Amino acid sequence: MRPIIFEDDLSQLLDQFEPSMLFDGSTVDELERWQDRFRSTVVELLGLRPERSDLSLEFLTETDCGDHVRYRIRYQTELDVFVPAYLLVPKELQNRTPGLLCLHGHSQFGKDGVAGIDNSPERKEEIVTKGYNFGQKFAQQGYVTLMPDLRGFGERRSNYPNPRVDYCMRNYLCATLMGTTVVALHLCDLQAALDVLQSLDYIDSEMLGCAGISLGGRMAMMISAFDSRVKIAVPSGCLSMYQERYQALKKCGAQLIPGLLQYGDTPEIFSLIAPRPMVIEWGLEDRLAPHEWTERALVRVRKAYGAAGASDQLFVDQFDGGHQFNMKVASDVLDKWRNGGL
């Protein structure tokens, strides 16, 4: 007999759910055919995509940060929707350099910490405890980095007058009522961000990557899976599965894709990135990524990379730490990628 309590019933159903489009092949051809089918399926699930407009890129302010310059910029994604962002440009550029899209997680300050802005105790804490300033660190290593505010965060965030309201879930409900999803809206903005990087003459437009932490890691996974301009991905703090998260009531509407579990889960989206290089960061003390589920996810992602003949392009940084950006393995892999060593 199924549980009489509805929430318990749903949790049990989630635990037993078997997606119908898991990859079960072993060759490159089988993987590519599966990727085409699964990618098309997820695109339909994401709902309506906004019509893109011209970028109307503006440079608003310029700050000397020693070894790099921080520009505050904004650009248009859909008509009259402008994204505030920081662009960090190393002072000593060597020819045309790679560009990295660096995405924040669930932070009220959005892009600030990723750019290394620490002008408040709360911002400093994010940087110290979560390694949030990875965009700044990558710029110090010679990359041009772009840090936008995702919708609902930073300058695009409500004042949250009612602390009891889950605003990520509220935004998700509003979006789905209109036939779209927050993920689809994020993807619209992130594709525009890649356009920004490609428009800069000091960036090698064929050498773009994306890194992110937590929600930003999930969005790094998404944009890398759905836009082939991303040549290397560094998702951190997101090696979890929807099946586990929502069974355990770890909710976040900013990353929900309605109906996804009929067909697959996060390992299948990660698998769309193969054979491109990817560094998955996983803190062994990360309470948002239970060990059993992350291991289960890795088995499926490794299967796809193996079929692609690219097992050596999948790097897993299992480190002693929690929900944070570790950077150590990612820095080494990115350096090899930049120098043609992968």
C-alpha positions as CSV (number, residue, x, y, z in Angstrom):
1,M,0.0,0.0,0.0
2,R,1.3,3.4,-0.9
3,P,1.7,6.1,1.8
4,I,-1.6,7.9,2.6
5,I,0.3,11.2,3.1
6,F,0.8,12.8,-0.3
7,E,4.3,14.2,0.3
8,D,5.5,10.7,1.4
9,D,3.8,9.2,-1.6
10,L,5.6,11.6,-4.0
11,S,9.0,11.0,-2.3
12,Q,8.5,7.2,-2.6
13,L,7.6,7.6,-6.3
14,L,10.6,9.8,-6.9
15,D,12.9,7.2,-5.2
16,Q,11.5,4.4,-7.5
17,F,11.3,6.5,-10.7
18,E,13.1,5.1,-13.8
19,P,13.9,7.6,-16.6
20,S,13.3,6.3,-20.1
21,M,16.2,7.8,-22.0
22,L,19.3,6.8,-20.1
23,F,22.3,6.2,-22.4
24,D,23.0,2.5,-22.8
25,G,25.3,2.5,-25.8
26,S,29.1,2.1,-26.0
27,T,30.2,3.7,-29.3
28,V,30.7,7.2,-30.5
29,D,27.9,6.9,-33.1
30,E,25.5,5.6,-30.4
31,L,26.4,8.4,-28.1
32,E,26.0,11.1,-30.7
33,R,22.6,9.8,-31.8
34,W,21.5,9.7,-28.1
35,Q,22.8,13.2,-27.5
36,D,20.8,14.6,-30.4
37,R,17.6,12.9,-29.1
38,F,18.1,13.8,-25.5
39,R,19.1,17.4,-26.2
40,S,16.0,17.9,-28.3
41,T,13.8,16.4,-25.6
42,V,15.2,18.8,-22.9
43,V,14.8,21.8,-25.2
44,E,11.1,21.0,-25.5
45,L,10.8,20.6,-21.7
46,L,12.5,24.0,-21.1
47,G,9.5,25.8,-22.7
48,L,9.4,29.0,-24.6
49,R,12.8,30.7,-25.2
50,P,12.8,34.5,-25.4
51,E,13.5,36.2,-28.7
52,R,17.1,37.4,-28.6
53,S,17.8,41.1,-29.4
54,D,21.0,43.0,-30.2
55,L,23.6,43.2,-27.4
56,S,23.7,47.0,-27.0
57,L,26.9,46.4,-25.0
58,E,27.9,49.3,-22.7
59,F,31.0,49.8,-20.6
60,L,29.8,51.8,-17.5
61,T,32.7,52.1,-15.1
62,E,36.4,51.1,-15.0
63,T,38.4,50.1,-11.8
64,D,42.1,49.5,-11.6
65,C,42.6,46.3,-9.6
66,G,46.4,46.0,-9.8
67,D,47.0,43.1,-12.2
68,H,43.7,43.5,-14.0
69,V,41.0,46.0,-14.8
70,R,37.4,45.5,-13.6
71,Y,34.8,46.9,-16.0
72,R,31.1,47.2,-14.9
73,I,29.1,46.5,-18.1
74,R,25.6,45.8,-19.2
75,Y,24.2,44.2,-22.3
76,Q,20.8,43.3,-23.7
77,T,19.5,39.8,-24.0
78,E,15.9,40.1,-25.0
79,L,14.2,43.4,-25.9
80,D,14.6,45.9,-22.9
81,V,16.1,43.2,-20.7
82,F,19.6,44.3,-19.6
83,V,22.1,42.1,-17.7
84,P,24.5,43.9,-15.3
85,A,27.9,42.2,-15.2
86,Y,31.6,42.5,-14.4
87,L,34.3,42.0,-17.0
88,L,37.8,41.4,-15.7
89,V,40.6,42.0,-18.2
90,P,44.3,41.2,-17.3
91,K,46.6,44.1,-17.9
92,E,49.2,41.9,-19.5
93,L,47.3,40.1,-22.2
94,Q,49.3,37.6,-24.3
95,N,47.9,37.9,-27.8
96,R,44.2,36.8,-28.0
97,T,43.3,35.1,-24.8
98,P,40.6,32.6,-23.7
99,G,37.5,34.0,-22.2
100,L,35.7,32.4,-19.2
101,L,32.1,32.8,-18.2
102,C,32.1,32.6,-14.3
103,L,28.7,32.1,-12.6
104,H,27.7,32.8,-9.0
105,G,25.5,30.6,-6.9
106,H,22.7,31.4,-4.4
107,S,24.1,34.7,-3.2
108,Q,22.2,37.9,-2.6
109,F,25.3,39.7,-3.9
110,G,25.3,37.8,-7.2
111,K,28.4,38.5,-9.3
112,D,30.2,40.6,-6.6
113,G,32.1,37.8,-4.8
114,V,33.0,36.0,-8.0
115,A,34.7,39.3,-9.2
116,G,36.6,39.5,-5.9
117,I,34.5,42.4,-4.4
118,D,34.8,42.1,-0.7
119,N,33.6,45.5,0.6
120,S,31.3,44.1,3.3
121,P,31.7,41.4,6.0
122,E,29.2,39.2,4.3
123,R,31.0,39.4,0.9
124,K,34.3,38.6,2.6
125,E,32.7,35.6,4.3
126,E,31.5,34.2,0.9
127,I,35.0,34.5,-0.5
128,V,36.8,33.0,2.5
129,T,34.4,30.1,3.2
130,K,33.2,29.3,-0.4
131,G,36.1,30.3,-2.6
132,Y,33.7,32.6,-4.4
133,N,36.3,34.8,-6.0
134,F,37.3,32.3,-8.7
135,G,36.5,34.8,-11.5
136,Q,39.1,37.2,-10.0
137,K,41.6,34.3,-9.6
138,F,41.2,33.2,-13.2
139,A,41.7,36.8,-14.3
140,Q,44.9,36.9,-12.3
141,Q,46.0,33.8,-14.2
142,G,45.6,35.6,-17.5
143,Y,42.0,34.8,-18.6
144,V,39.4,37.4,-19.4
145,T,36.5,36.6,-17.2
146,L,32.8,37.7,-17.4
147,M,30.5,37.5,-14.4
148,P,26.8,38.4,-15.0
149,D,24.0,38.5,-12.4
150,L,21.7,35.7,-13.0
151,R,18.0,36.6,-12.9
152,G,16.8,36.9,-9.3
153,F,20.3,37.7,-7.9
154,G,22.5,40.7,-7.3
155,E,21.2,43.8,-9.0
156,R,18.4,41.7,-10.4
157,R,17.2,40.6,-7.0
158,S,14.1,41.7,-5.1
159,N,14.5,43.1,-1.6
160,Y,12.8,39.9,-0.3
161,P,10.4,41.7,2.1
162,N,9.0,38.3,3.3
163,P,11.7,35.9,4.5
164,R,9.2,33.1,4.5
165,V,8.7,33.2,0.7
166,D,10.9,30.9,-1.4
167,Y,11.6,33.4,-4.2
168,C,13.4,30.8,-6.4
169,M,10.2,28.7,-6.3
170,R,8.0,31.8,-6.8
171,N,9.9,32.8,-9.9
172,Y,9.7,29.2,-11.2
173,L,5.9,29.2,-10.8
174,C,5.6,32.6,-12.5
175,A,7.7,31.4,-15.4
176,T,5.9,28.1,-15.9
177,L,2.5,29.8,-15.9
178,M,3.8,31.7,-18.9
179,G,5.0,28.5,-20.7
180,T,8.7,28.9,-20.0
181,T,11.2,28.1,-17.2
182,V,13.7,30.1,-15.2
183,V,16.4,27.8,-16.7
184,A,15.3,28.8,-20.2
185,L,15.6,32.5,-19.3
186,H,19.0,31.9,-17.7
187,L,20.1,30.2,-20.9
188,C,19.0,33.2,-23.0
189,D,21.2,35.5,-20.8
190,L,24.2,33.1,-20.9
191,Q,24.1,32.8,-24.6
192,A,24.2,36.6,-24.8
193,A,27.2,36.5,-22.4
194,L,29.0,34.2,-24.8
195,D,28.2,36.7,-27.5
196,V,29.8,39.4,-25.4
197,L,33.0,37.4,-25.0
198,Q,33.1,36.7,-28.7
199,S,32.7,40.4,-29.6
200,L,35.9,41.4,-27.8
201,D,38.9,41.5,-30.1
202,Y,41.3,40.5,-27.4
203,I,39.5,37.2,-26.8
204,D,40.1,34.1,-28.9
205,S,36.4,33.4,-29.8
206,E,37.2,29.7,-30.3
207,M,38.6,29.4,-26.7
208,L,35.6,30.0,-24.4
209,G,34.9,28.2,-21.2
210,C,32.4,28.3,-18.3
211,A,32.8,27.8,-14.6
212,G,30.3,28.1,-11.8
213,I,29.5,27.2,-8.2
214,S,26.2,25.7,-6.9
215,L,23.4,27.2,-9.0
216,G,26.1,28.7,-11.1
217,G,27.6,25.2,-11.5
218,R,24.2,23.9,-12.6
219,M,24.0,26.7,-15.2
220,A,27.6,26.0,-16.3
221,M,26.4,22.5,-16.9
222,M,23.3,23.7,-18.9
223,I,25.0,26.3,-21.1
224,S,27.9,23.9,-21.8
225,A,25.4,21.1,-22.8
226,F,23.3,23.4,-25.0
227,D,25.9,25.7,-26.6
228,S,28.9,24.2,-28.3
229,R,30.8,27.5,-28.2
230,V,31.7,26.4,-24.6
231,K,34.9,24.4,-25.2
232,I,35.6,23.5,-21.5
233,A,33.3,23.4,-18.4
234,V,34.1,23.6,-14.7
235,P,30.8,22.9,-12.8
236,S,31.3,23.0,-9.0
237,G,29.0,22.1,-6.1
238,C,26.3,20.6,-8.4
239,L,27.1,16.9,-8.7
240,S,23.7,16.1,-7.3
241,M,20.6,14.7,-9.0
242,Y,17.1,16.2,-9.2
243,Q,15.7,12.8,-8.1
244,E,17.5,13.1,-4.8
245,R,17.2,16.8,-4.2
246,Y,13.4,17.0,-4.5
247,Q,12.8,13.7,-2.7
248,A,14.8,15.3,0.2
249,L,12.9,18.6,-0.2
250,K,16.0,20.5,-1.2
251,K,14.1,22.9,-3.4
252,C,15.3,25.5,-5.9
253,G,13.0,26.6,-8.7
254,A,15.8,28.4,-10.5
255,Q,17.1,25.1,-11.8
256,L,13.9,23.0,-12.3
257,I,13.0,21.5,-15.6
258,P,9.4,20.2,-15.6
259,G,9.1,16.6,-16.7
260,L,12.9,15.9,-16.9
261,L,12.8,12.8,-14.8
262,Q,10.6,11.0,-17.4
263,Y,13.7,10.9,-19.6
264,G,16.9,11.5,-17.5
265,D,18.5,13.6,-14.8
266,T,21.6,15.7,-14.3
267,P,24.1,12.9,-15.3
268,E,22.4,12.9,-18.8
269,I,22.8,16.7,-19.1
270,F,26.4,16.4,-18.1
271,S,26.8,13.7,-20.7
272,L,25.7,16.1,-23.4
273,I,29.1,17.9,-22.9
274,A,31.1,14.9,-23.9
275,P,33.7,14.7,-25.5
276,R,34.7,18.3,-24.5
277,P,36.9,18.6,-21.4
278,M,35.1,19.0,-18.1
279,V,36.3,19.4,-14.5
280,I,33.6,18.4,-12.0
281,E,34.4,19.7,-8.5
282,W,32.9,17.8,-5.6
283,G,33.5,18.6,-1.9
284,L,33.4,15.5,0.2
285,E,31.7,17.4,3.0
286,D,29.1,19.0,0.7
287,R,25.8,18.3,2.3
288,L,24.0,19.2,-0.9
289,A,25.7,16.4,-2.8
290,P,25.2,13.1,-0.9
291,H,28.0,10.6,-1.6
292,E,25.7,7.8,-2.8
293,W,24.0,10.0,-5.4
294,T,27.1,11.7,-6.6
295,E,28.8,8.3,-7.2
296,R,25.7,7.1,-9.0
297,A,25.8,10.3,-11.2
298,L,29.5,9.8,-12.0
299,V,29.0,6.3,-13.2
300,R,26.5,7.5,-15.9
301,V,28.7,10.5,-16.9
302,R,31.8,8.3,-17.2
303,K,29.9,5.9,-19.4
304,A,29.2,8.7,-21.9
305,Y,32.8,10.0,-21.9
306,G,34.0,6.4,-22.3
307,A,31.7,5.9,-25.3
308,A,33.1,9.2,-26.8
309,G,36.6,7.9,-26.4
310,A,37.2,10.8,-24.1
311,S,37.6,9.3,-20.7
312,D,40.8,11.4,-20.3
313,Q,38.8,14.6,-20.8
314,L,36.7,14.1,-17.7
315,F,38.3,15.3,-14.5
316,V,36.8,14.8,-11.1
317,D,38.2,17.0,-8.3
318,Q,37.1,15.3,-5.0
319,F,38.5,17.5,-2.3
320,D,38.3,17.8,1.4
321,G,35.8,20.6,1.8
322,G,32.2,21.6,1.6
323,H,30.0,23.6,-0.8
324,Q,32.8,25.7,-2.3
325,F,34.9,26.3,-5.4
326,N,38.2,24.5,-5.0
327,M,40.0,25.6,-8.2
328,K,43.2,23.5,-7.8
329,V,42.5,20.8,-10.4
330,A,40.6,23.3,-12.6
331,S,43.5,25.7,-12.8
332,D,45.9,23.0,-13.9
333,V,43.4,21.6,-16.5
334,L,42.6,25.0,-17.9
335,D,46.3,25.8,-18.2
336,K,46.8,22.7,-20.2
337,W,43.8,23.4,-22.4
338,R,44.9,27.0,-23.0
339,N,48.3,25.7,-24.1
340,G,47.0,22.9,-26.3
341,G,48.0,20.2,-23.9
342,L,44.6,18.4,-23.6
